[in-house]
């Protein structure tokens, strides 16, 4: 029983650090994905606005 508790006590910090690393990487990757989606959406809107402005100036 003492050996089991000693092993668990030895593994707990490693497991804790591993979980913290996993959560941090998960958060970073999700933030990157959302940023890329936002940038793509902004680019599409800018291209649509540019195309609309080009179309309006050609008709005048």
DRENBA-901961 format. One record per residue (C-alpha): x, y, z. Coordinates in steps of 0.25 Angstrom, whole numbers, padded with zeros to 4 digits, always signed. Each point is the difference from the previous one (the first is absolute). Layout:
BEGIN
XYZ...
END
This chain:
BEGIN
+0000+0000+0000+0011+0009+0003+0007-0002-0013-0013+0003-0007-0001+0013+0007+0014+0003-0003-0002-0003-0015-0012+0009-0001+0007+0011+0008+0011-0001-0010-0009+0000-0012-0010+0011+0004+0009+0012-0003+0004-0006-0014-0015-0003-0003-0003+0014+0005+0010+0007-0009-0004-0009-0012-0015+0005+0002+0004+0014+0001+0009-0001-0013-0012-0007-0007-0010+0011+0004+0010+0011-0004+0003-0006-0014-0015-0003-0002-0003+0015+0003+0011+0005-0009-0004-0009-0012-0015+0004+0002+0004+0015+0001+0008-0001-0013-0011-0007-0007-0010+0010+0004+0010+0011-0004+0002-0006-0014-0015-0001-0002-0002+0015+0004+0011+0004-0009-0006-0008-0012-0014+0006+0003+0007+0014+0000+0007-0002-0013-0013-0005-0007-0007+0012+0005+0011+0009-0005+0000-0007-0013-0015+0002-0002+0001+0014+0004+0011+0003-0010-0008-0007-0011-0012+0008+0003+0008+0013+0000+0006-0004-0013-0013-0003-0006-0006+0013+0005+0011+0008-0006-0001-0006-0013-0014+0003-0002+0002+0015+0002
END
